[in-house]
Amino acid sequence: MTSRSLHLEGSKIRSEGDFYDALASAFPEISQNFGRNLDALWDVLSGVIEGPVEISWSEAGLSAAAMGPRFWEILGVLREAAASRGDLTLRIDDPQLPCE
């Protein structure tokens, strides 16, 4: 099966809405009724999107600075989903990103 990917750029993902817009654009199987919240994100990552999937986030520190605590909450769901399924890879590419 071909790997699917979502590349997020910190300079473009400045809000929670930007994140969900990028997610929905990359994975058209996400319903128009997608809840755009952390529970809906978990549901999508754990059951709707078929793998293998790679999600990468470059310059994530820019998103973290713009989004505040919500960035860390979204990142937590992404990490949990990657840990729970063997076909989802998460790459956070920003050496300047502070620790949680």
C-alpha positions in Angstrom: 0.0 0.0 0.0 1.2 3.5 -0.8 2.1 5.7 2.1 0.1 8.9 2.5 1.4 12.0 4.0 0.6 15.4 5.5 3.3 18.0 5.7 2.6 20.9 8.0 4.7 24.1 7.8 5.0 26.1 10.9 4.9 29.4 8.9 1.4 28.4 7.6 -0.1 26.6 10.6 -0.8 29.5 12.9 -4.1 28.4 14.5 -6.1 25.3 15.3 -8.3 26.1 12.3 -5.2 26.1 10.0 -4.2 22.7 11.4 -7.7 21.2 10.8 -7.9 22.7 7.3 -4.6 21.1 6.3 -5.7 17.8 7.8 -9.0 17.8 5.9 -7.2 18.8 2.6 -4.7 16.0 2.9 -7.3 13.3 3.7 -10.5 13.7 1.7 -12.1 10.8 3.5 -12.6 13.0 6.5 -16.3 13.9 6.6 -17.5 17.4 6.0 -19.0 17.0 9.5 -15.6 16.5 11.1 -15.8 18.0 14.6 -12.5 20.0 14.5 -11.7 19.2 18.1 -9.3 16.9 19.9 -11.8 14.1 20.3 -12.6 14.2 16.6 -8.9 14.3 15.8 -8.3 11.2 17.8 -11.3 9.4 16.0 -9.9 10.4 12.6 -6.4 9.3 13.4 -7.3 6.1 15.1 -9.9 4.9 12.6 -10.9 6.9 9.6 -7.5 7.5 7.9 -6.0 4.4 6.5 -2.3 3.9 6.7 0.5 3.9 6.2 0.5 7.6 7.0 3.4 10.0 7.7 2.7 13.4 9.3 5.6 15.8 9.4 5.6 19.3 10.9 8.5 21.5 9.9 9.2 24.7 11.8 6.8 23.5 14.5 8.1 26.1 16.9 6.5 28.8 14.8 3.1 27.0 15.2 3.7 26.5 18.9 4.4 30.2 19.4 1.3 31.2 17.5 -1.1 28.5 18.9 0.0 28.4 22.5 -1.2 25.5 24.6 -3.5 24.2 21.9 -0.4 23.3 19.8 0.8 21.0 22.6 -2.7 19.4 23.0 -2.8 18.7 19.2 0.8 17.4 19.3 -0.2 15.1 22.2 -3.0 13.5 20.2 -0.7 13.1 17.2 1.9 11.4 19.4 -0.6 9.2 21.1 -2.0 8.1 17.7 1.5 7.4 16.4 2.2 5.3 19.5 -1.0 3.3 19.2 -0.8 2.3 15.5 2.2 0.9 13.7 1.4 2.5 10.4 1.4 6.2 11.5 4.8 8.0 11.6 5.1 11.4 13.2 8.1 13.7 12.5 8.5 17.0 14.2 11.3 18.9 12.4 12.4 21.9 14.5 15.5 21.8 16.6 14.4 25.1 18.2 11.2 23.6 19.5 11.1 23.8 23.4 10.4 20.7 25.4 6.9 20.2 26.6 
